Amino acid sequence: MTASSFPGGTSLSHLDVYGDAAPDGVCGGSPHLHLVSTEAYVVVSGEGALQTIDARGFRETPLTAGSVVWFTPGTIHRAVNRGDLRVVVLMSNAGLPEAGDAVMTFPAAVVADPAEYARAASLGEADGRAERAARRRDLAVEGFEALRDAVIAGDRGPLEEFYTAAGELVRERAAAWAELVRARPLAQAEHSLALAEAVASGSAAHLRQAEVHEATGSPGERGFGMCGRLRTYDVTDEETPA
């Protein structure tokens, strides 16, 4: 993997949260969780909420311009758009979320069947992708409502079953995740540690290699992400001219 000096070994994207309504009348994205990565929202405009299910149960966190909220692995989250909600998204472990770290809250029978899950999650060809994204979102909301209602009623059984099924669903591809972590966040932390130790020993030679990098946004129309229309940014370090 190409090296990146972007802070924290994170990835960066800009998200316009879906503004159309799911069958429950709530506008927003597809509820899902990440198995290894922590995610952060920095709200740049609009208003909405983050609906979550975590170790403490169900809650809704208001989002307005300037809000900063982050959530750890296992937090089921649903971005709710109540008016032009736009968010800068930071994901830990750059490269890992794109490698299948997310599982959507489809109904239990779908999450338990890898082939059925893959069919439900796929957006297919470009034509008709918006409609398929909406259907995918609606199916995830159906499963989310069942988990939420059970947790509110004091029954964590369905949530525990979802966690187990999510882990099994990604188990095979997770074999490659450790190397992704080593190549980005761990390598960057080790580099920072080496610099700190160098300065402490009286050497600041690395300052002579200082340089500026600029991220390149994905071209064309924003893609269809789980929570909305997404523009990703390439934060790998570009080659420095000789």
C-alpha positions as CSV (number, residue, x, y, z in Angstrom):
1,M,0.0,0.0,0.0
2,T,1.3,3.5,-0.9
3,A,2.4,5.5,2.1
4,S,0.3,8.3,3.5
5,S,1.3,11.1,5.9
6,F,-2.3,12.2,6.3
7,P,-3.0,12.5,10.1
8,G,-3.7,9.3,12.1
9,G,-3.7,6.8,9.3
10,T,-7.2,7.9,8.5
11,S,-9.3,8.1,5.3
12,L,-11.3,11.2,4.3
13,S,-14.6,11.6,2.4
14,H,-17.3,14.2,2.0
15,L,-20.9,12.9,2.5
16,D,-24.2,14.4,1.4
17,V,-26.6,12.3,3.5
18,Y,-29.5,10.8,1.5
19,G,-32.6,13.1,1.6
20,D,-35.3,10.7,0.5
21,A,-37.4,8.9,3.1
22,A,-37.3,5.2,4.1
23,P,-40.6,3.4,4.6
24,D,-40.6,4.6,8.3
25,G,-40.7,8.2,7.0
26,V,-37.2,9.0,8.2
27,C,-34.8,10.5,5.6
28,G,-31.2,9.3,5.7
29,G,-28.8,6.4,5.1
30,S,-28.4,2.7,5.5
31,P,-27.9,1.6,9.1
32,H,-24.6,-0.4,9.5
33,L,-21.7,-1.0,11.8
34,H,-17.9,-1.3,11.4
35,L,-16.2,-4.3,12.9
36,V,-12.7,-2.8,13.5
37,S,-12.7,0.9,12.5
38,T,-13.8,4.0,14.4
39,E,-15.7,6.6,12.4
40,A,-16.1,10.3,13.0
41,Y,-18.5,12.9,11.5
42,V,-17.6,16.6,11.3
43,V,-20.9,18.3,10.3
44,V,-20.3,21.2,7.8
45,S,-23.9,22.2,7.0
46,G,-27.5,21.4,7.6
47,E,-29.1,19.5,10.4
48,G,-30.1,16.0,11.3
49,A,-29.2,13.3,13.8
50,L,-27.2,10.2,14.3
51,Q,-29.3,7.2,15.5
52,T,-27.2,4.6,17.2
53,I,-27.4,1.2,19.0
54,D,-24.4,0.4,21.2
55,A,-23.5,-1.1,24.5
56,R,-25.8,1.5,26.3
57,G,-28.8,0.9,24.0
58,F,-30.5,3.1,21.5
59,R,-30.0,6.9,21.4
60,E,-30.3,9.8,19.0
61,T,-27.6,12.5,18.8
62,P,-28.6,15.8,17.2
63,L,-26.3,17.0,14.4
64,T,-25.9,20.6,13.3
65,A,-23.1,22.6,11.6
66,G,-20.0,22.3,13.8
67,S,-21.0,19.0,15.5
68,V,-18.3,16.5,15.9
69,V,-19.3,12.9,16.9
70,W,-17.4,9.6,16.6
71,F,-18.3,6.0,17.3
72,T,-16.3,2.9,17.9
73,P,-16.5,-0.5,16.3
74,G,-19.8,-2.3,16.9
75,T,-21.9,0.9,17.0
76,I,-24.8,0.5,14.7
77,H,-25.4,3.9,13.2
78,R,-28.0,5.6,11.0
79,A,-27.4,9.1,9.6
80,V,-30.7,11.1,9.6
81,N,-31.1,14.1,7.3
82,R,-33.5,16.8,8.5
83,G,-32.3,19.4,6.0
84,D,-29.2,19.5,3.7
85,L,-27.0,17.5,6.1
86,R,-23.4,17.4,4.8
87,V,-20.6,15.8,6.7
88,V,-16.9,15.3,6.5
89,V,-16.2,11.7,7.4
90,L,-13.0,10.5,8.9
91,M,-12.4,6.7,9.2
92,S,-9.6,5.1,11.1
93,N,-7.5,2.4,9.5
94,A,-7.4,3.9,6.0
95,G,-8.0,1.1,3.5
96,L,-9.7,-1.2,5.9
97,P,-13.3,0.1,5.7
98,E,-13.1,-0.3,1.9
99,A,-12.0,-3.9,2.4
100,G,-15.3,-4.9,3.9
101,D,-15.2,-3.6,7.4
102,A,-18.9,-2.6,7.3
103,V,-22.0,-4.8,7.7
104,M,-25.5,-3.4,7.1
105,T,-28.4,-4.3,9.4
106,F,-30.4,-6.3,6.9
107,P,-32.9,-8.7,8.5
108,A,-31.4,-11.6,10.4
109,A,-32.1,-14.2,7.7
110,V,-30.2,-12.1,5.1
111,V,-27.2,-11.4,7.3
112,A,-26.9,-15.1,8.1
113,D,-26.6,-16.0,4.4
114,P,-23.5,-14.7,2.7
115,A,-24.9,-15.1,-0.8
116,E,-28.1,-13.4,0.1
117,Y,-26.3,-10.6,1.9
118,A,-24.1,-10.0,-1.2
119,R,-27.1,-9.8,-3.4
120,A,-28.8,-7.3,-1.1
121,A,-25.7,-5.2,-0.7
122,S,-24.8,-5.0,-4.4
123,L,-25.5,-1.8,-6.3
124,G,-24.8,-3.4,-9.7
125,E,-24.3,-1.4,-12.9
126,A,-24.5,2.4,-13.0
127,D,-28.0,2.5,-14.5
128,G,-30.6,2.2,-11.8
129,R,-28.0,2.5,-9.0
130,A,-30.0,5.2,-7.2
131,E,-33.1,2.9,-7.0
132,R,-31.0,0.0,-5.8
133,A,-29.3,2.1,-3.2
134,A,-32.8,3.1,-1.9
135,R,-33.9,-0.5,-1.8
136,R,-30.7,-1.5,0.1
137,R,-31.2,1.3,2.5
138,D,-34.9,0.3,3.1
139,L,-33.9,-3.3,3.8
140,A,-31.3,-2.2,6.3
141,V,-33.8,0.1,8.0
142,E,-36.1,-2.9,8.4
143,G,-33.5,-4.8,10.2
144,F,-32.4,-1.7,12.2
145,E,-36.0,-1.2,13.5
146,A,-36.2,-4.8,14.7
147,L,-32.9,-4.4,16.6
148,R,-33.8,-1.0,18.0
149,D,-37.2,-2.1,19.2
150,A,-35.8,-5.2,20.9
151,V,-33.1,-3.2,22.7
152,I,-35.6,-0.6,23.9
153,A,-37.8,-3.4,25.2
154,G,-34.8,-4.8,27.2
155,D,-34.1,-7.7,24.9
156,R,-30.5,-7.8,23.7
157,G,-30.8,-11.2,22.1
158,P,-31.3,-10.0,18.5
159,L,-28.4,-7.6,18.8
160,E,-26.1,-10.3,20.1
161,E,-27.2,-12.6,17.2
162,F,-26.5,-9.8,14.7
163,Y,-23.0,-9.2,16.1
164,T,-22.2,-12.9,15.8
165,A,-23.6,-13.1,12.3
166,A,-21.7,-10.0,11.2
167,G,-18.4,-11.4,12.5
168,E,-19.0,-14.7,10.6
169,L,-20.0,-12.8,7.4
170,V,-16.6,-11.0,7.2
171,R,-14.4,-13.6,8.8
172,E,-12.6,-14.8,5.6
173,R,-11.8,-11.4,4.3
174,A,-10.7,-10.2,7.7
175,A,-7.5,-12.3,7.2
176,A,-6.1,-9.4,5.2
177,W,-7.0,-6.6,7.6
178,A,-4.1,-6.9,10.0
179,E,-1.7,-6.1,7.1
180,L,-3.8,-3.0,6.2
181,V,-3.5,-1.8,9.8
182,R,0.2,-2.4,9.8
183,A,0.7,-0.6,6.5
184,R,-1.1,2.6,7.5
185,P,-2.0,3.6,11.1
186,L,0.6,1.4,12.8
187,A,3.4,2.4,10.3
188,Q,2.5,6.1,10.8
189,A,2.5,5.7,14.6
190,E,5.9,4.0,14.5
191,H,7.3,6.8,12.3
192,S,6.0,9.5,14.7
193,L,7.6,7.6,17.6
194,A,10.9,7.5,15.7
195,L,10.8,11.2,15.1
196,A,10.0,11.9,18.7
197,E,12.9,9.8,19.8
198,A,15.2,11.5,17.3
199,V,14.3,15.0,18.5
200,A,14.8,13.9,22.1
201,S,18.3,12.7,21.2
202,G,19.2,16.0,19.6
203,S,18.5,15.3,15.9
204,A,16.0,17.3,13.9
205,A,17.3,16.4,10.5
206,H,13.9,15.3,9.3
207,L,12.7,18.9,9.3
208,R,14.7,19.4,6.1
209,Q,12.4,17.0,4.3
210,A,9.2,18.9,5.1
211,E,6.6,19.1,2.2
212,V,3.0,19.8,1.5
213,H,0.5,17.3,0.0
214,E,-2.9,18.0,-1.5
215,A,-5.8,15.5,-1.6
216,T,-7.5,14.6,-4.9
217,G,-11.2,14.1,-4.8
218,S,-12.9,11.3,-6.8
219,P,-13.9,12.7,-10.2
220,G,-17.4,13.0,-11.6
221,E,-20.7,12.6,-9.8
222,R,-20.6,11.5,-6.2
223,G,-20.8,7.8,-5.6
224,F,-23.6,6.0,-3.8
225,G,-22.4,5.2,-0.3
226,M,-24.3,3.5,2.5
227,C,-25.3,6.9,4.1
228,G,-25.5,9.1,1.1
229,R,-23.7,10.5,-2.0
230,L,-20.0,10.3,-1.4
231,R,-16.9,11.9,-2.7
232,T,-13.8,10.2,-1.5
233,Y,-10.3,11.7,-1.4
234,D,-7.0,10.1,-2.2
235,V,-4.8,11.0,0.8
236,T,-1.7,8.9,-0.3
237,D,1.5,10.9,-0.6
238,E,2.1,11.9,-4.2
239,E,5.6,11.3,-5.7
240,T,8.0,14.2,-5.1
241,P,9.6,15.3,-8.3
242,A,13.4,14.6,-8.4
